[in-house]
Amino acid sequence: MRATPSPGGRRRFFRIAGGAGVALSSLGAISRSSGQAADPRVAEVMASATAVDLHSHAGGRIVNTRSASPFNVADRMKRGRFGIVTMAVVADRSVISSTGGRIAAFRQPRPGELYADTNGQFIVVLSMVRDQGFRLVRTPQDVPAPGSDTAGLILAAEGADFLEGRIERVKEAFDFGLRHLQLVHYRVNELGDIQTEPAVHNGLTEFGAAVIAECNRLGIIVDLAHASEATTIRAAAVSKTPLILSHTSLRVAGGPRNSRFVGEVHALAIAQTDGVIGVWPAGFVFADMAAWARGIRAMADVVGIDHVGIGTDMEGGIKEIFDTYADYPRVVEALLASGFSVAETAKIVGGNHARIFAKVAAAATG
């Protein structure tokens, strides 16, 4: 499916810088302390679509295999009527570190290390499901009703490093409940190249293509966050189901190509699979929620309204503009205030993800 920009020529008005803050006025009609919205259309949006965060670490970054979030994520979601969090474990966490503001692998993993660590993280997330009263979302039928006080959780992995070159582990993860698999993170692994390191594989590897095929067979949504443009373009060519790119923003023209942001070609590769790009509310990019809403509009101008969503990376180590699910009504109001209609806003906050989740599940043959 060929993605087309949304009508109205918004791009010339709302293009943003991919790596610099945009100073825009905040929405004074919204109370940060209460999370309540003044615009009556907010309730209409919340009643028509189940909100989905395409990428989150609100489980406290799953700091070890014995404890999860220091706060109750599900409670905050229920207060904000936020439907589903895609909770990501970090498959390469034991071999990456931040030095001088740059995250990269500092050593090679020991055999079996990333597999064991990721499985431990899966167990922690599943304990959160039990202890906080989440509904584990395995199929589209498990999705909470729009506006309900049920908190849904999709199990995800940031990086497929735990596979360690073994395709049968995709099915093992699926049996745990995994439904989103991000192929790469900050370590150049066996699946393909990443945005923040020089190319090693010239894009997606044959193993990476096989993993995508296995995800297509089982009904796992494939996430290309952190993947290089070349990796993404080949992934789009081999996948039989829509892809997501869970958390990013548009790169400013002339900006560095080894950043976590994407250009138009990169973004359109995802959209042309009928996929969705989650716009990341990073505080070093957007000054406030109004600026983030304009960033979402800028992405929609490139890929079309059917191909944008929200991916917060909440608690992922970067200050976010949207940092508690209790504030979800403010997000909806910011989108409406930026000029999106009720129907468009409903697509952004969850409707677009619902479409691809249904497609991926329907295409599964395993």
Sequence and secondary structure as in RCSB ss.txt:
>XXXX:A:sequence
MRATPSPGGRRRFFRIAGGAGVALSSLGAISRSSGQAADPRVAEVMASATAVDLHSHAGGRIVNTRSASPFNVAD
RMKRGRFGIVTMAVVADRSVISSTGGRIAAFRQPRPGELYADTNGQFIVVLSMVRDQGFRLVRTPQDVPAPGSDT
AGLILAAEGADFLEGRIERVKEAFDFGLRHLQLVHYRVNELGDIQTEPAVHNGLTEFGAAVIAECNRLGIIVDLA
HASEATTIRAAAVSKTPLILSHTSLRVAGGPRNSRFVGEVHALAIAQTDGVIGVWPAGFVFADMAAWARGIRAMA
DVVGIDHVGIGTDMEGGIKEIFDTYADYPRVVEALLASGFSVAETAKIVGGNHARIFAKVAAAATG
>XXXX:A:secstr
      SS THHHH   SSS       TTS TTT   S THHHHHHHHS  EEEEE TTGGG SSS   SS HHH
HHHHHT  EEEEEEETTGGGEEEETTEEEE S   TTHHHHHHHHHHHHHHHHHHHHT EE  SGGGS  TT S 
 EEEEEEE SGGGTT THHHHHHHHHTEEEEE   SS  SSB BTTS  SSSSB HHHHHHHHHHHHHT EEE T
TB HHHHHHHHHH SS  EEEEE B  TT  TTSS B HHHHHHHHTTT EEEE  BTTT SSHHHHHHHHHHHH
HHH GGGEEE   BTSSS BSS  GGGHHHHHHHHHHTT  HHHHHIIIIIHHHHHHHHHHHH   
